[in-house]
Every structure is written in structure tokens, then in C-alpha cells.
Amino acid sequence: MRDTPIIMNATSALTSTGNVLGNLLFFIFGGFFISLSYIFGGLLLCLTIIGIPFGYQCIKLGIAMLAPFGLRFESSGKSMAGSIVAAIFNVIWALTFGIVLALEHCLCGIFLAITIIGLPLATQHFKLITLAFAPFGKTLTRN
């Protein structure tokens, strides 16, 4: 019985080391610039009262883009009224900013998928396309 916690601790240590290494590589190979684009766009959106919820979401995503390995996003499970508002905001977001941000992730993912070393980073970009396209009503958690 004593061996199980040691194995589980070693596995979680390897996973966290892999996440740190993946996040460092993601930051170096484009994650910093994508994060800057999210944060800069969010600050511009916050200049108007109508754009504040979109700007806040954009800044929150920009901070999450600094370290996407080990990041998991799920539906927040809000009430019916909250999910209707999130759906309306997602439609507005997708028609205005979501397409541009999703294309940015798609292009970065394609360029990184050319090399074998860049495949894990490309996978993260492809995973983040759905989040960039419809971020409202989702919660971000660490594994």
C-alpha cells in the first residue's frame, strides 16, 4: 500500500514538469504574442461601456494564453438566464472578434505542426480555437 502514493506523486510531478516545459515553449514560440493581442484587444474594448464584458473576457483569455498547458475549460453550468446571456454574447463575440482570434490560433497551429517538436504546441493552439471562438459560459481550471 505504501507504493501507490509514491507512484502517484511521481506521476503528478512528471505531469507538472511537462506542463511547465510545455508552457515555457508555448510562451517562447508565439504564446507571448498571442497573449499580447488578447490583452491589447481587451484594453481597447474596455474603452467603451458596451465593450467592457468583452474586454474583460479578452483580458482573462490573454492571461490564460500565457500558460495553456494543464488548462482545462468546461461549461460553467450557470442558470438558464445566464446561459442565454452567454449564448447571446458568444454570437456577438464570434461575429466580431472570435473569427479573428480563432484564425490566429489556426495559423499558429498550422505553422507549429510543420515540425515534430512543434506538434504539442500546435495541439494546444487547435484546442484553444474553440475557446477563442466562444469564450462566454466557460470556466478555466488547472488540472
LOVEXTI-465694 format. One record per atom (N, C-alpha, C, CB): x, y, z; residue number from 1; residue in one letter; chain. Coordinates in steps of 0.05 Angstrom, whole numbers. Glycine has a CB too. Example, Ala and Ser with C-alpha at 12.3 -4.5 7.8 and 13.67 -1.06 7.14 Angstrom:
        X        Y        Z   resi   resn   chain
      264     -114      156      1      A       A
      246      -90      156      1      A       A
      264      -66      156      1      A       A
      226      -89      181      1      A       A
      257      -45      142      2      S       A
      273      -21      143      2      S       A
      258        1      157      2      S       A
      282      -12      114      2      S       A
END
This chain:
        X        Y        Z   resi   resn   chain
       16      -24        0      1      M       A
        0        0        0      1      M       A
       17       25        0      1      M       A
      -19        0       24      1      M       A
       41       24       10      2      R       A
       59       47       11      2      R       A
       68       56      -16      2      R       A
       82       40       29      2      R       A
       69       38      -36      3      D       A
       79       44      -62      3      D       A
       60       62      -79      3      D       A
       85       19      -78      3      D       A
       35       60      -74      4      T       A
       16       75      -91      4      T       A
       19      105      -89      4      T       A
      -12       67      -83      4      T       A
       21      117      -65      5      P       A
       24      146      -64      5      P       A
       50      156      -76      5      P       A
       23      155      -35      5      P       A
       71      140      -74      6      I       A
       97      148      -86      6      I       A
       94      148     -116      6      I       A
      119      129      -78      6      I       A
       81      128     -128      7      I       A
       77      127     -157      7      I       A
       59      150     -165      7      I       A
       65      100     -165      7      I       A
       38      156     -150      8      M       A
       20      178     -158      8      M       A
       35      204     -155      8      M       A
       -5      177     -140      8      M       A
       52      208     -135      9      N       A
       66      233     -132      9      N       A
       86      236     -155      9      N       A
       81      234     -105      9      N       A
      100      214     -163     10      A       A
      119      216     -185     10      A       A
      104      222     -211     10      A       A
      134      189     -188     10      A       A
       81      211     -215     11      T       A
       66      216     -240     11      T       A
       56      245     -240     11      T       A
       41      198     -242     11      T       A
       47      256     -218     12      S       A
       38      284     -218     12      S       A
       62      303     -220     12      S       A
       23      290     -192     12      S       A
       85      295     -210     13      A       A
      109      312     -213     13      A       A
      117      312     -242     13      A       A
      132      301     -196     13      A       A
      116      289     -256     14      L       A
      123      289     -285     14      L       A
      103      305     -301     14      L       A
      124      260     -295     14      L       A
       78      303     -294     15      T       A
       58      319     -308     15      T       A
       62      348     -304     15      T       A
       30      311     -299     15      T       A
       68      357     -280     16      S       A
       72      385     -275     16      S       A
       98      395     -288     16      S       A
       73      391     -245     16      S       A
      118      378     -289     17      T       A
      143      385     -303     17      T       A
      138      388     -332     17      T       A
      165      365     -297     17      T       A
      122      370     -344     18      G       A
      115      371     -372     18      G       A
       99      396     -378     18      G       A
      100      347     -380     18      G       A
       81      403     -360     19      N       A
       65      427     -363     19      N       A
       82      452     -363     19      N       A
       43      429     -342     19      N       A
      101      453     -344     20      V       A
      119      476     -342     20      V       A
      136      478     -367     20      V       A
      138      474     -317     20      V       A
      147      456     -377     21      L       A
      163      456     -401     21      L       A
      146      464     -425     21      L       A
      176      429     -406     21      L       A
      122      453     -427     22      G       A
      104      460     -449     22      G       A
       96      489     -449     22      G       A
       80      442     -448     22      G       A
       90      499     -425     23      N       A
       83      528     -423     23      N       A
      106      546     -430     23      N       A
       73      534     -394     23      N       A
      130      538     -422     24      L       A
      154      554     -429     24      L       A
      158      555     -459     24      L       A
      179      543     -415     24      L       A
      156      531     -472     25      L       A
      159      530     -501     25      L       A
      136      545     -515     25      L       A
      160      501     -511     25      L       A
      112      542     -505     26      F       A
       89      557     -517     26      F       A
       93      587     -515     26      F       A
       63      548     -503     26      F       A
      103      596     -492     27      F       A
      108      624     -488     27      F       A
      129      635     -508     27      F       A
      118      629     -459     27      F       A
      150      619     -512     28      I       A
      172      628     -530     28      I       A
      163      627     -559     28      I       A
      196      609     -526     28      I       A
      149      606     -567     29      F       A
      141      603     -595     29      F       A
      113      613     -601     29      F       A
      143      574     -603     29      F       A
      108      638     -594     30      G       A
       83      651     -603     30      G       A
       63      656     -581     30      G       A
       71      635     -623     30      G       A
       64      643     -559     31      G       A
       44      648     -538     31      G       A
       45      676     -527     31      G       A
       48      628     -516     31      G       A
       69      687     -525     32      F       A
       71      714     -515     32      F       A
       57      734     -533     32      F       A
      101      722     -512     32      F       A
       61      731     -559     33      F       A
       49      750     -578     33      F       A
       19      746     -580     33      F       A
       61      746     -606     33      F       A
        9      722     -578     34      I       A
      -20      717     -578     34      I       A
      -32      729     -552     34      I       A
      -26      687     -580     34      I       A
      -18      725     -530     35      S       A
      -27      737     -505     35      S       A
      -29      767     -506     35      S       A
       -9      728     -482     35      S       A
       -8      779     -518     36      L       A
       -8      808     -521     36      L       A
      -32      818     -539     36      L       A
       18      817     -534     36      L       A
      -38      802     -560     37      S       A
      -60      810     -577     37      S       A
      -87      809     -562     37      S       A
      -61      792     -602     37      S       A
      -90      788     -546     38      Y       A
     -114      786     -529     38      Y       A
     -116      809     -510     38      Y       A
     -115      759     -514     38      Y       A
      -95      815     -495     39      I       A
      -95      836     -475     39      I       A
      -99      863     -487     39      I       A
      -70      835     -458     39      I       A
      -84      869     -509     40      F       A
      -87      895     -523     40      F       A
     -115      898     -533     40      F       A
      -67      897     -545     40      F       A
     -126      877     -546     41      G       A
     -154      879     -555     41      G       A
     -174      883     -532     41      G       A
     -162      854     -571     41      G       A
     -169      870     -510     42      G       A
     -186      873     -486     42      G       A
     -185      901     -475     42      G       A
     -178      854     -465     42      G       A
     -161      913     -475     43      L       A
     -159      941     -465     43      L       A
     -173      960     -484     43      L       A
     -130      949     -462     43      L       A
     -172      955     -510     44      L       A
     -186      972     -529     44      L       A
     -216      970     -525     44      L       A
     -178      966     -558     44      L       A
     -225      945     -520     45      L       A
     -254      941     -517     45      L       A
     -264      954     -491     45      L       A
     -260      911     -516     45      L       A
     -247      955     -471     46      C       A
     -256      967     -445     46      C       A
     -259      998     -447     46      C       A
     -236      960     -424     46      C       A
     -251     1010     -469     47      L       A
     -254     1039     -472     47      L       A
     -283     1047     -474     47      L       A
     -238     1048     -496     47      L       A
     -300     1029     -483     48      T       A
     -328     1034     -485     48      T       A
     -343     1019     -464     48      T       A
     -339     1027     -513     48      T       A
     -366     1030     -455     49      I       A
     -382     1017     -434     49      I       A
     -393      990     -445     49      I       A
     -404     1035     -425     49      I       A
     -402      990     -470     50      I       A
     -414      966     -481     50      I       A
     -393      944     -484     50      I       A
     -426      972     -509     50      I       A
     -368      952     -489     51      G       A
     -347      932     -493     51      G       A
     -334      921     -468     51      G       A
     -327      943     -510     51      G       A
     -341      931     -445     52      I       A
     -328      922     -420     52      I       A
     -330      892     -415     52      I       A
     -339      937     -397     52      I       A
     -354      879     -418     53      P       A
     -355      850     -414     53      P       A
     -337      835     -434     53      P       A
     -383      840     -416     53      P       A
     -336      844     -459     54      F       A
     -320      831     -479     54      F       A
     -290      836     -473     54      F       A
     -327      841     -507     54      F       A
     -283      860     -465     55      G       A
     -256      867     -458     55      G       A
     -246      851     -434     55      G       A
     -253      896     -453     55      G       A
     -263      848     -414     56      Y       A
     -255      832     -391     56      Y       A
     -250      803     -398     56      Y       A
     -278      834     -369     56      Y       A
     -267      792     -415     57      Q       A
     -264      765     -424     57      Q       A
     -238      762     -440     57      Q       A
     -288      755     -441     57      Q       A
     -233      781     -457     58      C       A
     -209      781     -474     58      C       A
     -184      782     -457     58      C       A
     -210      804     -493     58      C       A
     -183      799     -437     59      I       A
     -160      801     -419     59      I       A
     -157      775     -403     59      I       A
     -163      825     -400     59      I       A
     -179      764     -394     60      K       A
     -178      739     -379     60      K       A
     -166      716     -397     60      K       A
     -206      731     -369     60      K       A
     -174      716     -422     61      L       A
     -163      696     -440     61      L       A
     -134      701     -446     61      L       A
     -180      695     -466     61      L       A
     -126      727     -448     62      G       A
      -99      734     -453     62      G       A
      -80      724     -431     62      G       A
      -96      763     -457     62      G       A
      -89      726     -407     63      I       A
      -73      716     -384     63      I       A
      -72      686     -385     63      I       A
      -85      726     -357     63      I       A
      -94      673     -393     64      A       A
      -94      644     -394     64      A       A
      -76      634     -417     64      A       A
     -122      633     -398     64      A       A
      -72      650     -438     65      M       A
      -56      643     -461     65      M       A
      -26      642     -454     65      M       A
      -60      662     -484     65      M       A
      -19      654     -432     66      L       A
       10      653     -424     66      L       A
       18      625     -415     66      L       A
       14      673     -401     66      L       A
       -1      609     -405     67      A       A
        6      582     -396     67      A       A
      -18      563     -401     67      A       A
       13      582     -365     67      A       A
      -21      554     -426     68      P       A
      -45      538     -432     68      P       A
      -42      508     -426     68      P       A
      -51      540     -461     68      P       A
      -17      498     -422     69      F       A
      -14      470     -415     69      F       A
      -24      466     -387     69      F       A
       16      461     -418     69      F       A
      -40      445     -383     70      G       A
      -52      440     -357     70      G       A
      -78      456     -353     70      G       A
      -33      446     -335     70      G       A
      -86      470     -373     71      L       A
     -111      486     -371     71      L       A
     -134      470     -383     71      L       A
     -107      513     -386     71      L       A
     -156      471     -369     72      R       A
     -180      456     -377     72      R       A
     -203      476     -377     72      R       A
     -185      431     -360     72      R       A
     -220      475     -397     73      F       A
     -243      492     -397     73      F       A
     -268      475     -400     73      F       A
     -242      514     -419     73      F       A
     -288      483     -384     74      E       A
     -313      468     -383     74      E       A
     -337      488     -383     74      E       A
     -315      449     -358     74      E       A
     -360      478     -387     75      S       A
     -384      495     -385     75      S       A
     -387      502     -355     75      S       A
     -409      481     -395     75      S       A
     -395      527     -351     76      S       A
     -396      537     -323     76      S       A
     -421      527     -309     76      S       A
     -395      567     -323     76      S       A
     -441      517     -323     77      G       A
     -465      507     -310     77      G       A
     -482      528     -297     77      G       A
     -458      486     -290     77      G       A
     -484      551     -310     78      K       A
     -500      573     -298     78      K       A
     -529      567     -301     78      K       A
     -493      600     -312     78      K       A
     -545      585     -291     79      S       A
     -574      582     -293     79      S       A
     -583      587     -322     79      S       A
     -589      603     -274     79      S       A
     -608      582     -327     80      M       A
     -619      585     -354     80      M       A
     -615      614     -365     80      M       A
     -649      578     -355     80      M       A
     -620      634     -348     81      A       A
     -617      662     -356     81      A       A
     -587      668     -362     81      A       A
     -627      681     -335     81      A       A
     -569      657     -346     82      G       A
     -541      661     -350     82      G       A
     -531      648     -376     82      G       A
     -525      650     -327     82      G       A
     -543      624     -382     83      S       A
     -534      611     -407     83      S       A
     -546      625     -432     83      S       A
     -544      582     -406     83      S       A
     -569      638     -429     84      I       A
     -580      653     -452     84      I       A
     -563      678     -457     84      I       A
     -609      661     -446     84      I       A
     -555      692     -436     85      V       A
     -538      715     -439     85      V       A
     -511      707     -450     85      V       A
     -534      730     -411     85      V       A
     -500      684     -441     86      A       A
     -474      674     -451     86      A       A
     -477      667     -481     86      A       A
     -465      650     -435     86      A       A
     -499      655     -489     87      A       A
     -503      649     -517     87      A       A
     -505      674     -534     87      A       A
     -528      632     -521     87      A       A
     -518      694     -525     88      I       A
     -520      719     -540     88      I       A
     -493      732     -542     88      I       A
     -540      739     -526     88      I       A
     -478      733     -520     89      F       A
     -451      744     -520     89      F       A
     -433      728     -538     89      F       A
     -440      746     -492     89      F       A
     -435      702     -538     90      N       A
     -419      685     -556     90      N       A
     -424      691     -585     90      N       A
     -423      655     -550     90      N       A
     -450      695     -592     91      V       A
     -456      702     -620     91      V       A
     -444      729     -628     91      V       A
     -487      703     -624     91      V       A
     -447      749     -611     92      I       A
     -434      775     -616     92      I       A
     -404      772     -618     92      I       A
     -442      795     -594     92      I       A
     -392      757     -599     93      W       A
     -363      753     -599     93      W       A
     -354      739     -624     93      W       A
     -355      737     -574     93      W       A
     -368      718     -632     94      A       A
     -360      702     -655     94      A       A
     -361      719     -681     94      A       A
     -377      677     -659     94      A       A
     -380      736     -683     95      L       A
     -383      752     -707     95      L       A
     -363      775     -708     95      L       A
     -411      763     -709     95      L       A
     -353      783     -685     96      T       A
     -335      806     -685     96      T       A
     -306      798     -681     96      T       A
     -344      826     -664     96      T       A
     -300      787     -658     97      F       A
     -272      781     -650     97      F       A
     -265      752     -652     97      F       A
     -267      791     -623     97      F       A
     -284      734     -649     98      G       A
     -278      706     -647     98      G       A
     -266      695     -673     98      G       A
     -303      691     -641     98      G       A
     -275      704     -695     99      I       A
     -265      693     -721     99      I       A
     -236      700     -724     99      I       A
     -281      704     -744     99      I       A
     -228      725     -717    100      V       A
     -201      734     -720    100      V       A
     -183      719     -700    100      V       A
     -198      765     -714    100      V       A
     -191      716     -675    101      L       A
     -175      701     -656    101      L       A
     -173      672     -662    101      L       A
     -186      705     -628    101      L       A
     -194      660     -672    102      A       A
     -194      632     -680    102      A       A
     -175      627     -703    102      A       A
     -222      621     -686    102      A       A
     -176      646     -723    103      L       A
     -157      644     -745    103      L       A
     -128      647     -737    103      L       A
     -164      664     -767    103      L       A
     -124      664     -717    104      E       A
      -97      668     -707    104      E       A
      -86      642     -694    104      E       A
      -96      691     -686    104      E       A
     -103      629     -679    105      H       A
      -95      603     -667    105      H       A
      -92      582     -689    105      H       A
     -116      594     -646    105      H       A
     -109      582     -709    106      C       A
     -107      562     -730    106      C       A
      -81      566     -746    106      C       A
     -131      565     -749    106      C       A
      -74      590     -753    107      L       A
      -49      595     -768    107      L       A
      -24      588     -751    107      L       A
      -48      624     -777    107      L       A
      -24      595     -726    108      C       A
       -2      588     -709    108      C       A
        0      557     -706    108      C       A
       -5      601     -681    108      C       A
      -22      544     -703    109      G       A
      -22      515     -701    109      G       A
      -12      502     -726    109      G       A
      -50      505     -695    109      G       A
      -20      512     -749    110      I       A
      -10      500     -775    110      I       A
       20      504     -777    110      I       A
      -24      513     -799    110      I       A
       30      528     -771    111      F       A
       59      533     -773    111      F       A
       75      516     -753    111      F       A
       65      562     -769    111      F       A
       64      512     -730    112      L       A
       78      496     -710    112      L       A
       76      466     -716    112      L       A
       67      501     -682    112      L       A
       55      457     -730    113      A       A
       52      429     -736    113      A       A
       71      420     -758    113      A       A
       23      424     -745    113      A       A
       84      438     -771    114      I       A
      103      430     -792    114      I       A
      126      414     -780    114      I       A
      114      455     -806    114      I       A
      135      421     -756    115      T       A
      157      406     -744    115      T       A
      147      387     -723    115      T       A
      177      426     -731    115      T       A
      162      366     -718    116      I       A
      154      346     -698    116      I       A
      155      358     -670    116      I       A
      172      322     -700    116      I       A
      174      375     -665    117      I       A
      177      387     -639    117      I       A
      153      406     -633    117      I       A
      203      403     -637    117      I       A
      142      419     -654    118      G       A
      120      437     -650    118      G       A
       93      425     -648    118      G       A
      120      456     -672    118      G       A
       91      398     -651    119      L       A
       64      385     -651    119      L       A
       49      389     -624    119      L       A
       68      356     -655    119      L       A
       62      386     -601    120      P       A
       46      391     -576    120      P       A
       37      420     -574    120      P       A
       64      385     -552    120      P       A
       53      439     -584    121      L       A
       45      467     -583    121      L       A
       22      472     -603    121      L       A
       68      485     -590    121      L       A
       23      459     -626    122      A       A
        2      461     -646    122      A       A
      -24      449     -635    122      A       A
        9      447     -672    122      A       A
      -22      427     -620    123      T       A
      -46      415     -608    123      T       A
      -59      435     -588    123      T       A
      -38      389     -593    123      T       A
      -43      450     -573    124      Q       A
      -54      469     -555    124      Q       A
      -68      492     -570    124      Q       A
      -32      481     -537    124      Q       A
      -56      501     -592    125      H       A
      -69      521     -608    125      H       A
      -96      512     -620    125      H       A
      -51      530     -631    125      H       A
      -96      487     -629    126      F       A
     -121      476     -640    126      F       A
     -143      473     -618    126      F       A
     -116      449     -654    126      F       A
     -134      466     -594    127      K       A
     -152      464     -571    127      K       A
     -164      491     -564    127      K       A
     -138      451     -547    127      K       A
     -148      512     -567    128      L       A
     -156      539     -558    128      L       A
     -174      552     -579    128      L       A
     -131      556     -553    128      L       A
     -176      541     -603    129      I       A
     -194      552     -624    129      I       A
     -222      554     -614    129      I       A
     -192      536     -650    129      I       A
     -232      533     -601    130      T       A
     -260      533     -592    130      T       A
     -264      553     -570    130      T       A
     -268      505     -582    130      T       A
     -244      556     -553    131      L       A
     -246      576     -531    131      L       A
     -245      605     -543    131      L       A
     -223      572     -511    131      L       A
     -228      609     -563    132      A       A
     -226      635     -576    132      A       A
     -252      642     -591    132      A       A
     -202      636     -595    132      A       A
     -266      622     -601    133      F       A
     -290      627     -616    133      F       A
     -314      633     -599    133      F       A
     -295      604     -635    133      F       A
     -316      619     -576    134      A       A
     -340      623     -559    134      A       A
     -331      620     -529    134      A       A
     -361      602     -565    134      A       A
     -321      642     -517    135      P       A
     -310      640     -490    135      P       A
     -330      644     -468    135      P       A
     -289      660     -487    135      P       A
     -353      655     -473    136      F       A
     -372      661     -452    136      F       A
     -386      635     -443    136      F       A
     -393      682     -461    136      F       A
     -391      633     -417    137      G       A
     -404      609     -406    137      G       A
     -385      586     -400    137      G       A
     -426      600     -424    137      G       A
     -359      592     -401    138      K       A
     -339      571     -396    138      K       A
     -321      580     -372    138      K       A
     -322      565     -421    138      K       A
     -313      560     -356    139      T       A
     -295      566     -334    139      T       A
     -268      553     -341    139      T       A
     -306      556     -307    139      T       A
     -247      566     -333    140      L       A
     -220      556     -337    140      L       A
     -209      545     -311    140      L       A
     -201      578     -349    140      L       A
     -199      521     -311    141      T       A
     -188      508     -287    141      T       A
     -161      496     -294    141      T       A
     -207      488     -275    141      T       A
     -144      493     -274    142      R       A
     -119      479     -277    142      R       A
     -123      450     -270    142      R       A
      -97      492     -260    142      R       A
     -109      432     -284    143      N       A
     -110      403     -278    143      N       A
      -97      397     -253    143      N       A
      -98      387     -301    143      N       A
END
